Amino acid sequence: MCRLPGHHYDRLLNDFNTIITISAPPQLRVAIASNFTAKMLARAAARAVPQTRSLVARRGFQTTRAQMSSPFHYPEGAYSNIPFNPKSKWFGAGFWTYSFVGFFAPFGIAAWQTYKPKV
């Protein structure tokens, strides 16, 4: 008999078999009992799956600290990964100039291509 921790599988199965024996015809008893056993095994398997997942999730991955003496280490933190300084006094003028040129350049190129002298 299968023993599940914390469950009284044997007693439950014996009680169920007693009910089947009293109330069901012989042909139906086998079908009901096998269906009941299949459901019990499926429930046990479903309960076992989260335990397996938790074992996988508990793996301890280790990382090493950044080596500051390495020639390949770059500075980390806010504003260190962009090629401009947003705290300078010229940032606003440069940002809006860049945005203006980036937005209107395609229109200017299209106008030039449309109205350029034909050779």
C-alpha atoms as one frame of an Amber mdcrd trajectory, in Angstrom:
protein
   0.000   0.000   0.000   1.196   3.525  -0.752   1.855   5.601   2.367   1.596
   9.352   1.979   3.026  11.465   4.788   0.342  12.997   6.961  -2.509  11.158
   5.213  -4.447   8.040   6.156  -4.556   6.514   2.695  -5.151   2.922   3.895
  -8.063   3.843   6.129  -9.618   6.028   3.444  -9.291   3.269   0.853 -10.751
   0.650   3.232 -13.733   2.871   4.042 -14.272   3.534   0.359 -14.077  -0.175
  -0.522 -16.648  -0.929   2.178 -19.043   1.618   0.695 -18.473   0.242  -2.827
 -19.006  -3.367  -1.695 -22.323  -2.552  -0.060 -23.863  -0.227  -2.632 -22.538
  -1.049  -6.123 -22.980  -4.034  -8.457 -19.793  -6.096  -9.127 -19.157  -4.713
 -12.648 -19.308  -1.151 -11.411 -17.177  -1.760  -8.295 -13.978  -2.325 -10.317
 -14.497   0.774 -12.464 -15.205   3.037  -9.490 -12.310   1.660  -7.419  -9.777
   2.058 -10.263 -11.003   5.591 -10.961 -10.708   6.434  -7.255  -7.141   5.058
  -7.122  -6.167   7.034 -10.236  -7.508  10.241  -8.683  -5.648   9.580  -5.442
  -2.372   9.026  -7.311  -2.919  12.154  -9.411  -3.484  14.214  -6.268  -0.339
  12.798  -4.688   1.662  13.672  -7.808   0.222  17.189  -7.846   1.245  17.665
  -4.213   4.763  16.436  -4.933   5.401  18.921  -7.767   5.639  22.103  -5.613
   8.148  20.366  -3.343  10.333  19.621  -6.355  10.057  23.221  -7.553  11.118
  24.532  -4.175  14.223  22.325  -4.247  15.227  23.812  -7.605  14.507  27.353
  -6.387  16.754  26.888  -3.348  19.927  26.469  -5.373  22.570  28.844  -4.088
  24.190  30.798  -6.890  27.342  32.659  -5.991  28.715  35.810  -7.550  32.081
  37.430  -7.094  32.616  41.051  -6.160  33.626  43.463  -8.940  37.402  43.668
  -9.267  38.182  47.387  -9.188  41.831  46.807 -10.065  40.883  45.133 -13.343
  41.601  47.211 -16.480  38.230  46.091 -17.899  36.076  47.513 -15.092  34.056
  50.605 -15.855  32.492  52.985 -13.317  29.005  52.083 -12.135  26.069  54.091
 -10.879  23.745  56.840 -11.984  24.850  59.028 -14.926  27.993  56.943 -15.535
  26.625  55.002 -18.509  25.590  57.943 -20.722  27.901  59.987 -23.001  26.811
  63.411 -21.665  26.461  65.220 -18.361  22.812  66.058 -17.573  23.871  68.266
 -14.641  25.803  70.832 -16.691  24.367  74.284 -17.432  24.428  73.618 -21.214
  22.491  70.368 -21.054  19.079  71.991 -21.748  20.299  73.872 -24.827  22.088
  70.814 -26.188  19.118  68.532 -25.532  16.616  70.772 -27.323  19.007  71.385
 -30.235  19.527  67.634 -30.623  15.761  67.009 -30.442  14.984  69.772 -32.959
  17.565  68.540 -35.473  16.523  64.903 -35.026  12.851  65.688 -35.625  13.164
  68.137 -38.534  16.126  66.575 -40.407  13.966  63.975 -42.248  11.582  66.715
 -43.418  14.480  68.832 -44.607  16.043  65.886 -46.458  12.688  65.051 -48.098
  12.251  68.684 -49.213  15.799  68.763 -50.591  15.257  65.507 -52.523  11.957
  66.846 -53.914  13.165  70.285 -55.017  16.822  69.651 -55.906  17.866  70.664
 -59.442  17.557  67.862 -61.954  20.738  67.169 -63.895
